Structures are given as C-alpha cells and as structure tokens.
Amino acid sequence: MGFGPYYFVKGLPLYELITHEFINTFVKKGSCYALTYNTNIDEDNTVALLPNGKLILSLDKDTYEETGLQGRPSQYSGRKTMRFIVSIDLMDLSSNLDSKKYKRVSWAFKEKKPLKFDFLLAWHQTGAEGSTMMSYFSGYGIQEHQPKIALSTTPDLRCPVLRSGLLGGEPEAACSAHELFDWLGAVFSHADLNNEPYNFVSTCCCPQPSSVVAQASLCSVTGFLLPERICVLLEQLCRYFDEPKLAPWVTLSVQGFADSPVSWRESEHGFQKGGEHLYNFVIFNNRDYWLQMAVGADDDCPP
C-alpha cells in the first residue's frame, strides 16, 4: 500500500486546472499529475498535466479552432492536419493573472469552448495529507483509488542467462538485452514458452543459453502510479541484494498509458498500432543495472 492513492473525477471542467487556487495549492507545492480517462489519443481530445506545470492538450481540428488558442500541428497527422498540440505553462500563466494571455486562456476554457473530461489525478508532496485533493474537488464527486496489486509465482521457469557486462550477449555465454526484453514481454503476457509443434498461438521460446529456476515471482501493480513512488520501489529492489540471494537478477518494468498525449518528458505520443511506451530496469546481484526504454512507431526516441 506504499504506492499511495490516486483519484478519479468525473466531468471535471478543464477550466478548474488553470485557476489561481488550483495552481497555488497543487502545482506550485509539489508534483501534480492529471490525465484524461477513457479517451483515445487518435480519436478524442486528451489532456495531461505534467509535474513541471505544463498542461498538454491534444485536440482535434474542430476543437482546436473553436478554442482559438495557439498550438502546433501534430507530427503524426499525416498529409492533412487533423490534430493539434497546445502546451500551456501554468507556472508562467499564474505569475500575472491580469495578463492578456491568462484572460485569453481562461475565456477559451470557461466561455468560448468549455471542455469537460473524466480525469485521473495524483499529487505528491512530502508530508502533505492525501485528503487535500479529496476536499478540494469534493463538489465533483471525487473518488479515491488504490493501485491494484497482483502476485503470482511460476515454478520451474526457464530464464535467459545474463551477464551484466555483456549487454549485447555472447554465443553460448549470455543472452542479449534485446532477447531479454522480448522474453519479458512473453512472460508478462503469460505466453506459453515451450514452442511445441502443436501450439499455433505462440512460437515464443526462451533464448539460449538459459537455466531453469525453481520459482519465479511476478508482481503486477496497476493504477495511476507516480515516478516518486516507483523510485521508492526501485530502491527496495536494490536492497533485495543486500544479503546474498540465489537470484542473479530482478527486473522492474513500467508501462505508460497507451492514450497519453505525451510519452517521454514533453515528447508527443501517438498510438498507431499499440501505443507502447515503457522502460525496464534489470538489477543484477553485483549492483550493476541495465535500463531499457522502448516506444511505438508514433513516438520520438526516448532521451
């Protein structure tokens, strides 16, 4: 339960995220995150609030023109631009509430084109009470949620042999980082890795060289998880090897939301076939680690 709560607010006007009170209460005093829920990045209008105070909007052509805000064409629009990206710096916006810029954005969201979304919200501030966000949005029927945790074990699992110093692998000595990445995807999907002749669903098998481990544990945490809490989990995994263990390595994989308007930092995110953007840590018992980052075709490469 150390991941902390996140919140769901139904039908929240976008205007509420640019008010002076909201910015002073949450954006300036900690890390505030928001993401539209149940919206499709390639079909709907989507919004994300980043911890640096940037509000990112991915809008269809009609909505963009109705708001009258300045933005740029989506780099994944194709020949005919049907989607636009608008970035609003809330820190800069709130520095002068009498500015023409603030009045224009406020008028666009409050009067010209009022937009409402279902939002996932989370806020991180050391020492702050989690009920602050509950009370702030109490007028909108806010709900508190805890991440769902599922633990499973697999006996006699064939695993790839890895060596921390051989990132590209070596024949008959160690598998490569790329082979591990594919194998992890199959394990997370609970795919059959036996590659039997009669299996027409999956031809995946464990890369070689490999070894059979008596038991492997898979813990899945699902929800609106903050980077600050993922860092805590990563530190705990590193401490796993404080005492000698039989396990040669552990992994931590983090999957981004497929329909988020951003992937890495403020890079635009597109869906295309799967909307993938994820990273994976491999922590070895000698405290070396690998960091793997991956995105789909409609994304910039990670930094």
N, C-alpha and C positions, 0 to 999 in steps of 0.2 A: 504493500500500500504506500510505499515511499514515493511513488510517482506523483502523488497529489491529484487534486480534482481538476477537471475541465468543465466547461459549461456549454449548454445549448440554449440559444434564444431564438424563438420563432417570430418571424415577421418584424425584425428589427429594422427601423428606418436607417439608411446609410448616414443620414444627417447626424445621428447620435454619436458617430465615431469622429466627427470633426468639431464637436462642441468644446468650448474652452474648459468646461468642467471635466469632461472625459479625458482630454489630453493632460490636464494637470494632475488628475487623480491616478491615471494608469500609465500613460505613455511616458511621461517625464519621471515617474517614480517607480522604475523597474522595467521589466521586459513584458510588453503586452503583445499578444498574438491573436489574430482573428482570421477565420477562413469561412467562406460561404459553404453551406452544407447542401448536398444533393443537387449540385449544379454541374453541368457538363461543360468543360472548357471549350469544346469545339462547337457547342450549340447555344449555350446560355451566357448571360452576363455573370462574371465571377469576380470576387474581391478578396484580397488578402491584406492584412495589416502585419507589417514586419516589426521586429523588436527595435529597429533603428528609427521607428516613427514614420516609415514610408507606407502610404496607403496605395496599393497597386490595384487598378481596375482593368479588367479585360472585357471590353464592351463590343457588342455587335454594332454594325454600321449605323442603324437607325437610332439606337440609344445614344451612341456617341454624338451624333449630330444634334439630337434633342437636348443633351446636357449643355452643349456649347463650350465645353472645356477643351483645353489644348492637350493633344497627345501625339502619338506616332502610330503609323500603320504596323500591325502585327507582322513580324518577319515570316510567319507561317501562313499568310493569307493566300498565297498563290498570285496569279496574274491580276485578278480583280480583288481589291482590298475590301474585305467584308468584316474585318475585326480591327479594333484599335486598342492601344495600351495607354492608360493615363496613370501617371505617377504624381502623388501629392505628398509633399513633405510636411507632416503635421507639426513638427518642431518649428519649422520656418513659418508655417501658416499661423500658429498661435502667438508668435512673437509680436504681432501687430494686428489686433482684432478690428482695427479701423481701416486696414489697408483695402485697396480695391480688389486685391487677389482673394482675401478671405471673404469679402462680401460677395464676390462672384461665385466662388465655390459653394458658399452657404446658400445662395439664391438658387443655384443649379440643383442642389440636392433637396432643398426644402420646398421650393415652389415650382421651378421650371420642369424638372423631371424627378419627382420623388421616387426613390428606389427603396424597396424593402427586400430583405433576404433573411433566410434562416442561417444563423451564424454559430460556428464553434468558436469559443473564446477561452483564453487561458492567460494568466498573469503570474509573473514570478517576481517577488521582491522579498529579500531576506528579512525575516521577522514579521512580515505583514500577515494579517489574518485572511484566510481564504474566503471568509464571508463578505468581504468588502465588495466583490463583484456581484454577489448574490443580492445584496441590499441595493446596490446602485441600479441594477436592471430589474428590480422587483416588479415594476409596473408592466413588464413584458412577459411575465410567466417564465422566468429563467429556471432551468433545471441543472442540477449538479450531477456530474457523472464521474465514475472512477474507471480507470483503464481495466479492461478485461484481461485476466491472466490465465493462460492455459499451459499446463505442464504435461509432457508425455515422455516416455522412455522407450527406446528401441533396443532390444537385445541382439547381440551378435551382428552388429552393423559393420559392413566393410567400408573402411575410410581410406582416403588417399594418404600416402606417406609424404610429409612435408619437411623441408629444411629451411629455416629462416633465412639463411644466406643464399639460397638458390631460388630466387624469385621466378626465374624462367624455367625451373625444373632441370632435371638431368636424367637421361635414359637409365633405367634400372636403379636409380638412386633416390629420386624425389619427383613428385608431380609439380606442375607449374601453378602459379597463382590463377591463371585463366581456367585451368582444368578444375581447380578447387571451386571457383566461382560457379561454374556450370553444375558441379556436383551438389553444391549447397542448394542451388535452385531446385534440383530434383528432390533433395531431402525435405526442404520446406514444403514442397508440393505433395509430399507423401507418395512420390512415384516409386514404382517397382524398379529396382536397380539390377535385377537379375539378368535382364536381356535374354529371356528364354525365347526359343523359336516360335512358340505359340502365342507370345504376347504381342498383340498388334496395337496396343495403346502407347507403349513406351519402349524405345530401344536404348534407353539410357543405361549405362553401367558405370561402375566405379573406375576411375582412371588408374593406371598402373605406374609405379608399384603401389600396393595397398596392403592393409593389415586389418584383421577383424578385431574389433573392440567388444568386450563383454557387454557393455551397456553404454548407450549414448543418451543424453538428456536434451530435450528441446523445450525451451520456454518461450512462449509467444505472448507478447504484450500488445494489446490493440487499443487504440484511442488517440486522442489529441495530445501527443507527448512533446514536452519541451526539451530543447537541447541541454538546458541546465540539468535536467533530471537524467537525461541519457548519459551525460558526463559522469554523474554520480555512479550510475550502473557500470560504466566502463572502468571507473576506479575500483569498484568492488570486484570486478572480474580480474583486474590486475593483481589484486590482493589474494586471489584464489591460489596463486603460486607462491605465496609467502612461505608455505610449508611444502615439502616435496609431494608431488602428485604423480600418479601413473599417466594421467592425460598429457599428451605432448603439446596440445594447443586448445584454445577455446575461440569461438567467434561471436561477434555482435553485429547483426545486420539491422539496418534501419531503412524502412521503406517510406518514401514520401507519398503524399496524396496524389493520386493519378490526375485529378482535375484541379490542382492548384495552379494559379496563374504564374507562379514563379517556381524555379527549382533550386538552383544554387545562387545564394545571395539574392540579387535582383534580376537574374537572367530569366528571360521569358521561357515559359514551359508550354509545350504543345502535346497533344495526345497521340495523334496518328493511329497507331495500332494498339498500344498498350499503356501509354502514359508513364512509363517507368522512369523513376529517378531514385537512386538508392546508394548507400555506402555500406561497406563491410570492414570491420576490424578483425584481424586474425592475431591473437595474442599468444606468443609462444612461452613455454615454461622457462626460457632463459631471459624473458622480458623484452625480447625483440618483438616487433609487430609489423604487420602489413596493413596498409589502408587501400582498399579498392573502392572506386567510385564509378558509377555507371548511369547512363541516361539513354532514353529512346532516341529515335531519329529526329524528332522535332524538339531539339534542345541544343543549347551551346554546351561545349565540353566543360566539365567541372574545372574550377580554378586549380 
